[in-house]
Amino acid sequence: MSATEHYNRSIIAFLGELWGEGYLSPGGPEEVARIVEGLDLAGKTVLDVGSGAGGVAMTLVREHGAGRVVGIDVEDDVCEAARQLVAEAGLAERIEFRRVEPGPFPLPDASVDIIFSKDSIVHIRDKEALAAEAFRVLRPGGWFAASDWMISHDGAPSPEMAYYLTCEDLDFGMASPVRYERALRQAGFTKVRLTNRNQWYRERAQEELGWLSGGGRQRFVDILGAQAVADQIKTWTAMVQVVESGEHCPHHFRGQKP
């Protein structure tokens, strides 16, 4: 993850308007449910990596019965926003957020039942180290279940993808599904599975671009200002192109620690 602060209060509010309160990526509780489908979270301790503004952690507790969620993130503003959201919901006894430095997870070996992440580990460039850390802190039988933004291939991005990443300016360390699978297996995970969500997001991204540039634009301008919204429209337009080509391919993935 990058120590650079990318998600200030205005961006958090903008993304919450676009994707739902407390969410910094698309799909909301429905995508969380798909990521953990078939897994038993009831009463379990969950590590939420890149926990963002708190919406995911609340969903894990409210809708999936997680006993305790520890959220970690590298940005101060998102941790503060998450703490406020959780406190207002009366869930502070079951959910905590820690602002951490990039690097190893600040947890003991074999201390959590589930590791979850929603579209945030794209900021972690070393996928092999990430998989090894996840394996370390999971208890035997535990699962690493996540979604992330991926690129369809190893090697240099296309000019279109390079342009999109420049527009995004979020220090993305995109990797291919092949690299993710290899990293998980090398770390020791079994029952590894990846699911391509490109088709879903291909349709969703077009909708989002329509919201930003259409009749609902003013509500985003009220949050960010006209120039910032124009910049977001430029970014979404570039993103739609690489999502439609398949080079930008969001995936769900999971693996179990034996």
C-alpha positions in Angstrom: 0.0 0.0 0.0 1.1 3.6 -0.5 1.6 5.9 2.4 0.3 8.7 0.2 -3.1 10.0 1.3 -5.3 9.5 -1.7 -8.7 9.4 0.0 -9.5 12.7 1.7 -12.9 13.5 3.2 -14.3 15.0 -0.1 -13.3 11.9 -2.1 -14.8 9.6 0.6 -18.0 11.6 0.4 -18.0 11.5 -3.4 -17.4 7.7 -3.6 -20.0 7.2 -0.9 -22.5 9.0 -3.0 -21.5 6.9 -6.0 -21.2 3.5 -4.4 -22.9 3.7 -1.0 -22.1 5.1 2.4 -18.8 3.8 3.7 -17.8 2.1 0.4 -14.8 3.1 -1.7 -15.4 0.6 -4.5 -18.5 -0.6 -6.4 -21.0 -3.3 -5.7 -21.8 -2.6 -2.1 -23.1 -5.4 0.2 -24.1 -7.5 -2.9 -20.5 -7.8 -4.0 -19.4 -8.6 -0.4 -21.9 -11.4 -0.3 -20.6 -12.8 -3.6 -17.0 -12.7 -2.3 -17.8 -14.7 0.9 -20.5 -16.9 -0.6 -20.4 -20.3 1.0 -18.1 -19.3 3.8 -19.2 -19.3 7.4 -18.3 -16.0 9.1 -20.6 -16.4 12.1 -18.7 -15.5 15.3 -15.4 -15.5 13.4 -12.5 -13.0 13.7 -12.1 -11.2 10.3 -9.1 -9.1 9.2 -10.3 -6.5 6.7 -7.3 -5.4 4.7 -7.6 -1.9 3.2 -10.7 -1.4 5.2 -11.5 2.1 3.8 -14.4 4.0 5.1 -16.0 1.2 7.1 -18.9 0.1 5.0 -17.4 -3.3 4.3 -16.7 -4.1 8.0 -20.3 -3.2 8.9 -21.7 -5.4 6.2 -19.5 -8.3 7.4 -20.9 -8.0 10.9 -24.5 -7.1 10.1 -25.2 -9.4 7.2 -22.7 -12.2 7.7 -22.5 -12.5 11.4 -18.7 -11.8 11.9 -18.0 -11.8 15.6 -15.2 -9.3 15.4 -13.6 -7.3 12.5 -10.2 -5.7 12.6 -9.8 -3.2 9.8 -6.4 -2.0 8.7 -5.6 0.9 6.4 -2.7 3.2 5.7 -4.7 6.4 5.5 -5.8 8.6 8.4 -8.9 10.1 6.9 -10.5 6.8 5.9 -9.8 5.3 9.4 -11.4 8.3 11.1 -14.4 8.2 8.7 -14.8 4.5 9.4 -14.6 4.9 13.2 -17.3 7.6 13.0 -19.6 5.5 10.8 -19.2 2.4 13.0 -19.7 4.4 16.2 -22.9 6.0 14.9 -24.2 2.5 14.0 -23.4 1.2 17.5 -21.0 -1.4 16.3 -17.7 -0.1 17.9 -17.5 -3.0 20.3 -17.3 -5.5 17.4 -15.3 -3.5 14.8 -12.0 -1.6 15.2 -9.9 0.2 12.7 -6.1 0.6 12.9 -4.1 3.0 10.9 -1.0 1.0 9.9 2.3 1.5 8.0 2.7 -0.4 4.7 4.4 -3.8 5.3 3.7 -6.9 7.4 0.3 -7.1 9.0 0.5 -6.0 12.7 -1.0 -9.3 14.0 0.4 -12.5 15.5 0.7 -15.7 13.7 -2.5 -17.8 13.3 -4.7 -15.1 14.9 -7.7 -14.6 12.5 -10.2 -16.9 10.9 -10.9 -14.9 7.7 -8.9 -12.4 5.8 -11.1 -10.2 3.6 -10.3 -7.4 1.2 -12.4 -5.4 -1.3 -10.6 -3.8 -4.2 -7.8 -2.3 -2.1 -4.8 -4.6 -2.3 -4.2 -3.3 -5.8 -2.2 -0.7 -3.8 0.1 -3.6 -2.6 2.7 -4.2 -5.4 4.3 -7.4 -3.9 1.5 -9.9 -4.3 3.8 -12.7 -3.1 4.6 -11.0 0.2 0.9 -10.3 0.6 -0.1 -13.9 0.1 2.6 -15.0 2.5 1.4 -12.6 5.2 -2.2 -13.7 4.8 -1.1 -17.3 5.2 0.9 -16.4 8.3 -1.9 -14.7 10.2 -4.7 -17.1 9.3 -5.6 -20.0 11.6 -5.5 -23.4 10.0 -8.7 -23.9 8.0 -9.1 -20.1 7.6 -9.8 -18.4 4.3 -8.4 -15.5 2.3 -11.4 -14.1 0.4 -11.1 -10.9 -1.6 -11.8 -8.9 -4.7 -9.3 -6.8 -6.6 -8.7 -4.7 -9.7 -6.5 -6.8 -12.0 -4.9 -6.5 -15.4 -5.5 -9.4 -17.8 -1.8 -10.1 -18.5 1.7 -9.8 -17.2 4.1 -7.4 -18.6 3.7 -3.8 -19.7 0.2 -2.4 -20.0 -1.3 -1.3 -23.3 -1.1 2.4 -24.1 -4.8 2.7 -23.3 -4.3 1.0 -19.9 -1.2 3.2 -19.2 -3.3 6.3 -20.0 -6.1 5.1 -17.6 -3.6 4.5 -14.8 -2.2 8.0 -15.3 -5.7 9.4 -15.0 -6.4 7.4 -11.9 -3.2 8.5 -10.2 -3.7 6.1 -7.3 -0.4 4.3 -7.2 -2.0 1.1 -8.5 0.1 -2.0 -8.5 -2.1 -4.1 -10.8 -1.2 -7.8 -11.4 -2.6 -10.5 -13.5 -5.0 -13.3 -12.3 -2.2 -15.8 -13.2 0.2 -14.0 -10.8 -2.4 -13.9 -8.0 -3.1 -17.6 -8.3 0.6 -18.4 -8.4 1.3 -16.2 -5.3 -1.5 -17.9 -3.4 -0.4 -21.4 -4.2 3.3 -20.6 -3.5 2.3 -19.3 -0.1 0.6 -22.6 0.7 -3.1 -21.9 0.0 -5.3 -24.7 -1.3 -8.7 -24.6 -2.9 -7.6 -21.5 -4.8 -10.3 -20.1 -7.0 -10.6 -16.9 -9.1 -13.7 -15.5 -10.7 -13.6 -12.9 -13.4 -16.0 -10.0 -12.8 -15.2 -8.0 -15.9 -18.7 -8.6 -17.5 -20.4 -7.3 -14.4 -18.2 -4.2 -14.1 -18.4 -3.5 -17.9 -22.1 -2.8 -17.5 -21.7 -1.1 -14.1 -18.9 1.3 -15.2 -21.0 2.5 -18.1 -23.8 3.3 -15.6 -21.4 5.1 -13.3 -20.1 7.2 -16.2 -23.7 8.1 -17.0 -24.4 9.1 -13.4 -21.3 11.4 -13.4 -22.0 13.0 -16.7 -25.8 12.9 -16.8 -28.6 14.4 -14.9 -27.2 13.5 -11.5 -23.9 15.3 -12.1 -24.8 18.3 -9.9 -24.9 16.2 -6.7 -21.3 15.2 -7.4 -20.3 18.8 -8.3 -21.7 19.9 -4.9 -19.3 17.5 -3.2 -16.2 17.8 -5.3 -16.5 20.9 -7.5 -17.0 21.2 -11.2 -13.3 20.7 -12.2 -12.8 17.7 -10.0 -15.9 16.0 -11.4 -14.7 16.8 -15.0 -11.4 15.0 -14.0 -13.4 12.0 -12.7 -15.4 11.8 -16.0 -12.1 11.8 -17.9 -10.8 8.9 -15.7 -14.1 6.9 -16.0 -14.1 7.4 -19.8 -10.5 6.0 -19.9 -11.5 3.2 -17.6 -14.5 2.1 -19.6 -12.3 1.6 -22.6 -10.0 -0.8 -20.9 -12.8 -2.6 -19.1 -14.6 -3.1 -22.4 -11.4 -4.5 -24.0 -11.0 -6.9 -21.1 -7.5 -5.7 -20.1 -9.0 -4.3 -16.9 -10.5 -7.3 -15.3 -11.8 -7.2 -11.7 -11.7 -10.6 -10.0 -12.8 -12.3 -6.9 -10.4 -14.8 -5.5 -10.1 -17.1 -2.5 -7.8 -19.7 -1.0 -7.8 -21.8 2.2 -5.0 -22.4 4.7 -4.8 -26.1 5.3 
